[in-house]
């Protein structure tokens, strides 16, 4: 399809595409929010061990992400390049999710026994969180590459990623509403019941909300297939892309910081602020709701100032409100609540704008090589993203434990609580600020991206005339 002839994506197609992200995002937050608490408090595993095992489970992504990314670039089928991988990964994702979230169910116990496992231990956690992340890779990586190819327009790409991340925040909100409803309606509280309710909802919604996009949102065909390259050659190609290299470092800093806050959120609200699980759920629900509602505002700003400058502003906004958190205590809960709403309003920009910028960066490679390597680029993007999540969980849980924080203790020391507060707020903000020098003079602006697309369109037009 000629780039000149490409039509706007349209709101309905954006919505159907974005819906796929809702059930996936229901899963993401509980891994950081509930899994450490559940496996350490309810199942007796060490908090430091849980954090380390979650981090170690991401090591396989170094191999699987580039392989699946390149394979999805190369695949040719009547159903497209990206969709078959999503269908392949969905059963694995559902199985691993259930085993990880509901390990005491009869199905989980019998399957683990069949596999030779003796009890719910460190090995159990490592196996199923690793398989869940593999399922994520099979579904999420081609899904995001597919989204990057839906549009060639600088601002429309932000709308595509905005719809996707808005539904992603909808999934996050559902992961918080589900435990709240269980507590209010059935009087079932705590991480154990929260994870059970979330697992049931995801098992149902994942295939139901993915099917419409697979059927009605078409993939954009590419004429020139990326030539086969080795794993090392692929890394060299990506590393030679200067703007992409900048974005990758920014992504590490941003994702690590956000993940540190998420993984310690339950412990901070319960231990430092002295609040119940129900009030914690309401707080986090409001926090992510503020993030979702602020996305249109950040999109409006990005249309006027550019994506990279908007991310800079969002980091500054997040850092401003983070500075007040260590001063909070049980008597300041509602002040803390308002501050976290203001802080949370920045998180949406830190999620959807860098993803949109990554899609723009791929245009530079297409201009240079004439090939479409979206899967390769997004495999590395996904690998870094998941690595940042794992690093954030590892740093936050292990540093909190090192400073003496014990999630099972009735009362922690003042030093442990202060360390927890800093690891929850100030240190993640400082981590995000490391991205500022890389973003301020970011070279790939809207004007440059439009010039690149114009050059690509003219080259493709000449090739069509010669063919």
C-alpha positions in Angstrom: 0.0 0.0 0.0 1.4 3.4 -1.0 2.1 5.7 2.0 0.5 8.5 0.1 -2.7 6.5 -0.2 -2.9 5.6 3.5 -6.1 6.6 5.2 -6.4 7.8 8.8 -6.7 4.9 11.2 -10.1 6.0 12.5 -11.4 6.1 16.0 -13.2 2.7 15.8 -10.1 0.8 14.7 -8.0 2.6 17.3 -10.5 1.6 20.0 -10.7 -2.1 18.9 -6.9 -2.2 18.7 -6.6 -0.5 22.2 -9.1 -2.9 23.8 -6.5 -5.7 23.6 -4.4 -3.9 26.1 -7.1 -3.9 28.8 -6.9 -7.6 30.0 -3.1 -7.5 29.6 -2.8 -4.5 31.8 -5.1 -6.1 34.5 -2.2 -8.5 35.0 0.7 -6.1 35.0 0.1 -4.2 38.2 -0.7 -7.2 40.5 2.7 -8.8 39.7 4.3 -5.8 41.2 1.6 -4.9 43.7 0.2 -8.2 45.1 2.7 -11.0 44.1 5.5 -9.9 46.5 3.0 -9.5 49.4 1.2 -12.7 48.6 4.3 -15.0 48.3 6.1 -13.4 51.2 3.3 -12.9 53.7 0.9 -15.7 52.8 3.2 -18.4 51.5 6.3 -17.7 53.6 8.9 -16.9 51.0 11.5 -14.3 51.7 10.6 -10.8 50.3 14.2 -10.4 49.0 14.0 -13.8 47.4 10.7 -13.0 45.7 12.1 -9.8 44.3 15.2 -11.5 43.1 13.3 -14.4 41.4 11.0 -12.0 39.6 14.1 -10.1 38.3 15.9 -13.4 37.3 12.8 -14.5 35.4 13.4 -11.7 33.0 16.8 -13.0 31.9 15.2 -15.3 29.3 13.9 -12.1 27.5 17.4 -11.5 26.3 16.9 -14.5 24.1 13.2 -14.7 23.5 12.4 -11.1 22.7 14.8 -10.6 19.7 13.9 -14.0 18.4 10.2 -13.4 18.4 10.6 -9.8 17.2 12.6 -10.9 14.1 10.4 -13.9 13.5 7.3 -11.7 13.5 9.0 -9.3 11.0 9.8 -12.3 8.7 6.5 -14.2 9.0 4.2 -14.2 6.0 0.7 -15.7 6.4 -2.8 -15.1 5.2 -3.5 -13.7 8.7 -0.6 -11.3 8.8 2.8 -11.1 10.5 1.8 -10.1 14.1 -1.6 -11.8 14.8 -0.5 -15.5 14.6 2.0 -14.9 17.4 -0.7 -13.3 19.6 -2.9 -16.4 19.1 0.0 -18.7 19.8 0.9 -16.9 23.1 -2.6 -16.5 24.5 -3.0 -20.1 25.9 0.4 -20.0 27.6 -0.3 -16.7 29.1 -3.6 -17.8 30.5 -2.2 -21.0 32.0 0.8 -19.4 33.6 -1.3 -16.6 35.0 -3.6 -19.0 36.7 -0.7 -21.1 38.1 1.0 -17.9 39.5 -2.1 -16.1 40.8 -4.0 -19.1 42.2 -1.3 -21.7 43.3 -3.6 -23.3 45.8 -6.3 -24.2 43.4 -6.9 -27.9 42.7 -5.9 -27.5 39.0 -2.6 -25.8 40.0 -1.7 -28.3 42.7 -2.4 -31.3 40.4 -0.5 -29.8 37.4 2.5 -28.9 39.6 2.5 -32.4 41.1 2.4 -33.9 37.6 5.4 -31.8 36.7 7.3 -33.3 39.7 7.0 -30.3 42.0 6.7 -30.9 45.7 5.4 -27.6 47.2 4.8 -24.0 46.4 8.4 -22.8 46.8 10.9 -20.6 45.1 11.1 -22.9 42.1 7.3 -22.8 41.7 7.4 -19.0 41.6 10.3 -18.8 39.2 8.9 -21.3 36.7 5.4 -19.8 36.5 6.4 -16.1 36.5 9.0 -17.0 33.8 6.3 -18.7 31.6 3.9 -15.8 32.2 6.5 -13.4 30.9 7.1 -15.6 27.9 3.4 -15.5 27.2 3.5 -11.8 27.5 6.3 -11.6 25.0 4.4 -13.8 22.5 1.3 -11.6 22.7 2.4 -8.1 23.7 5.5 -7.7 21.5 3.8 -8.4 18.1 0.8 -6.4 19.4 2.9 -3.3 20.0 4.8 -3.7 16.7 1.4 -3.9 14.9 0.3 -0.7 16.6 3.5 1.1 15.5 2.7 0.2 11.9 -1.0 1.3 11.9 -0.1 5.0 11.1 2.8 6.9 9.6 1.6 10.3 11.0 3.6 11.9 14.0 0.5 12.9 15.9 -1.8 10.1 14.9 0.8 7.6 16.3 0.3 9.4 19.6 -3.4 8.9 19.3 -3.0 5.2 18.6 -0.7 4.7 21.6 -2.9 7.0 23.6 -6.0 4.8 23.0 -3.9 1.7 23.8 -2.5 3.1 27.0 -5.9 4.5 28.0 -7.4 1.0 27.8 -4.2 -0.1 29.6 -5.1 2.2 32.5 -8.6 0.9 32.3 -7.1 -2.6 32.9 -5.0 -1.2 35.8 -8.2 0.3 37.3 -10.0 -3.0 36.9 -7.2 -4.7 38.8 -7.9 -2.4 41.7 -11.7 -2.4 41.4 -11.9 -6.2 41.5 -10.4 -6.5 45.0 -12.5 -3.6 46.2 -15.7 -5.2 45.0 -14.7 -8.5 46.5 -14.2 -6.7 49.8 -17.4 -4.7 49.7 -19.8 -7.4 48.3 -18.3 -10.6 49.6 -16.2 -9.4 52.5 -13.2 -11.2 50.9 -10.0 -9.1 51.4 -6.3 -9.5 51.1 -3.9 -10.3 48.3 -5.1 -14.0 48.1 -8.6 -13.1 47.2 -7.5 -10.2 45.0 -5.3 -12.4 42.9 -8.1 -15.0 42.5 -10.7 -12.5 41.3 -8.2 -10.9 38.9 -7.2 -14.3 37.5 -10.9 -15.2 36.8 -11.6 -11.9 35.0 -8.5 -12.1 32.8 -9.1 -15.7 31.8 -12.5 -14.6 30.4 -11.6 -11.1 29.0 -8.3 -11.9 27.3 -9.8 -13.9 24.4 -13.1 -12.0 24.3 -11.4 -8.5 23.9 -8.6 -9.7 21.6 -10.9 -11.4 19.0 -12.5 -8.2 17.6 -9.1 -6.6 16.9 -7.8 -9.8 15.2 -10.9 -9.9 13.0 -11.6 -6.3 12.1 -8.3 -4.4 12.5 -6.2 -5.1 9.5 -2.4 -5.2 9.5 -0.7 -2.8 7.2 1.2 -4.8 4.5 4.9 -4.0 3.8 6.3 -4.5 0.4 10.0 -4.9 1.3 10.7 -7.5 3.9 13.6 -7.0 6.2 16.6 -9.2 5.1 17.5 -12.0 7.5 20.1 -10.9 10.0 21.9 -12.6 12.9 21.1 -11.7 16.5 24.3 -9.7 16.8 23.9 -8.0 13.5 20.4 -7.0 14.6 21.7 -5.4 17.7 24.3 -3.5 15.8 21.6 -2.2 13.4 19.5 -0.9 16.3 22.5 0.5 18.3 23.5 2.5 15.2 20.2 4.4 15.5 21.2 7.3 17.7 17.7 8.6 18.7 16.6 5.0 19.5 19.6 4.6 21.6 18.7 7.7 23.6 15.1 6.4 24.0 16.3 3.1 25.4 18.3 4.7 28.1 15.4 7.0 29.0 13.1 3.9 29.1 15.3 2.2 31.6 15.3 5.2 34.0 11.5 5.8 33.6 10.3 2.2 33.9 12.6 1.4 36.8 11.4 4.4 38.8 7.7 3.7 38.1 8.2 0.0 39.0 9.9 0.8 42.3 6.9 2.9 43.3 4.4 0.2 42.3 6.1 -2.6 44.0 6.4 -0.8 47.3 3.0 0.9 47.2 1.1 -1.7 49.3 3.9 -1.8 52.0 4.1 2.0 52.1 0.4 2.6 52.6 0.0 -0.2 55.1 3.2 0.3 57.2 4.0 4.0 56.9 0.6 5.5 56.5 -1.1 2.8 58.7 -4.1 2.2 56.3 -6.2 -0.9 55.7 -6.1 -2.9 52.5 -9.5 -1.5 51.4 -8.3 2.1 51.8 -5.1 1.2 50.0 -7.2 -0.2 47.1 -9.2 3.0 46.9 -6.1 5.1 47.0 -4.3 3.2 44.1 -7.6 3.3 42.1 -7.7 7.1 42.4 -4.0 7.3 41.6 -4.3 5.4 38.3 -7.6 7.1 37.4 -5.8 10.5 37.6 -3.1 9.1 35.3 -5.7 8.0 32.7 -7.8 11.2 32.9 -4.6 13.3 32.3 -3.6 11.5 29.1 -5.7 13.9 26.8 -4.0 16.9 28.5 -0.5 15.5 27.8 -1.5 14.7 24.3 -2.7 18.3 23.8 0.7 19.6 25.2 2.7 17.2 22.9 0.9 18.5 19.8 2.2 22.0 20.7 5.6 21.4 22.3 6.6 18.0 20.8 6.7 14.6 22.5 10.1 14.8 24.0 9.6 18.2 25.7 6.3 17.0 27.0 8.0 14.0 28.7 10.5 16.4 30.3 7.6 18.4 31.8 5.9 15.3 33.0 9.1 14.1 34.8 9.5 17.5 36.4 5.8 17.4 37.6 6.3 13.9 39.0 9.5 14.9 40.8 7.9 18.0 42.4 5.2 16.0 44.2 7.4 13.1 45.0 9.6 15.3 47.2 6.8 15.7 49.8 6.1 12.0 50.3 8.8 11.2 52.9 7.2 13.9 55.1 3.9 12.1 55.3 2.6 10.0 58.2 -0.7 8.4 59.4 -2.1 11.8 60.4 -1.5 13.2 56.9 -3.4 10.6 54.9 -5.7 12.9 53.0 -2.8 15.3 52.2 -0.9 12.3 51.0 -3.9 11.2 48.9 -4.1 14.6 47.1 -0.4 14.8 46.5 -0.4 11.3 45.0 -3.3 12.3 42.6 -1.2 15.2 41.4 1.9 13.0 41.0 -0.1 10.2 39.3 -1.4 12.6 36.7 2.1 12.6 35.1 2.5 8.8 34.8 0.4 8.5 31.6 2.7 10.8 29.7 5.7 8.7 30.8 4.0 5.6 29.3 2.4 6.5 26.0 4.7 9.2 24.7 7.9 7.2 24.7 6.2 4.4 22.9 5.0 6.8 20.3 8.5 8.2 20.0 9.8 4.7 19.5 7.5 4.2 16.5 8.9 7.5 15.0 12.5 6.3 15.5 11.8 3.2 13.3 11.2 5.5 10.4 14.8 6.6 10.5 15.9 3.0 10.0 13.3 2.5 7.2 14.7 5.7 5.5 18.3 4.4 5.7 17.7 0.8 4.8 14.4 0.7 2.9 13.3 -2.2 5.2 10.7 -2.5 7.9 12.2 -3.9 11.1 9.4 -2.9 13.5 9.4 -6.3 15.2 13.1 -6.2 15.9 12.9 -2.7 17.3 10.0 -3.4 19.5 11.5 -6.7 20.7 14.4 -4.8 22.1 12.0 -2.1 23.4 9.9 -4.7 25.2 13.0 -6.4 26.5 14.3 -3.2 28.0 10.8 -2.3 29.3 10.5 -5.6 31.1 14.1 -5.4 32.3 13.3 -2.0 33.8 10.3 -3.5 35.6 12.4 -6.3 37.0 15.2 -4.0 38.0 12.7 -1.7 39.8 11.2 -4.7 41.7 14.6 -6.0 42.6 16.0 -2.7 43.8 13.0 -1.7 45.8 12.3 -5.0 47.6 16.0 -5.8 48.3 16.9 -2.3 49.4 13.9 -2.2 51.7 14.8 -5.5 53.2 18.5 -4.4 53.5 17.3 -1.4 55.6 15.4 -3.7 57.9 11.9 -3.5 56.5 9.9 -6.6 57.3 6.4 -6.9 55.7 5.3 -9.5 58.3 6.3 -7.4 61.3 3.6 -5.7 63.4 5.7 -2.6 63.6 8.9 -1.6 61.7 11.6 0.7 62.9 11.7 4.5 62.0 14.8 3.9 59.9 13.1 1.1 57.9 10.0 3.3 57.4 12.0 6.3 56.2 14.0 4.0 53.8 10.7 2.6 52.5 9.3 6.1 52.0 12.4 7.2 50.0 12.5 4.1 47.9 8.8 4.6 47.2 9.0 8.3 46.1 12.2 10.3 46.1 14.6 7.7 44.6 12.3 6.7 41.8 11.9 10.4 40.9 15.6 10.9 40.9 15.9 7.8 38.6 13.4 9.4 36.2 15.4 12.7 36.2 18.4 10.9 34.8 16.4 10.8 31.5 16.2 14.7 31.3 19.5 15.4 29.6 18.8 12.8 26.9 15.3 14.2 26.2 15.8 18.0 26.2 17.7 18.2 22.9 16.2 15.0 21.4 16.8 15.3 17.6 13.8 13.5 16.1 11.2 16.3 16.1 7.8 16.4 14.3 9.3 18.3 11.4 12.1 15.9 10.9 9.8 12.9 11.1 7.5 14.4 8.5 10.5 15.0 6.2 11.6 11.4 6.6 8.1 10.1 5.8 8.1 12.3 2.7 11.4 10.9 1.5 10.2 7.3 2.2 7.0 8.0 0.2 8.9 9.4 -2.8 11.3 6.4 -2.8 8.4 3.9 -2.6 6.6 5.7 -5.4 9.7 5.4 -7.6 10.0 1.7 -6.8 6.3 1.2 -7.7 6.8 2.9 -11.1 9.9 0.8 -11.8 8.2 -2.5 -10.8 
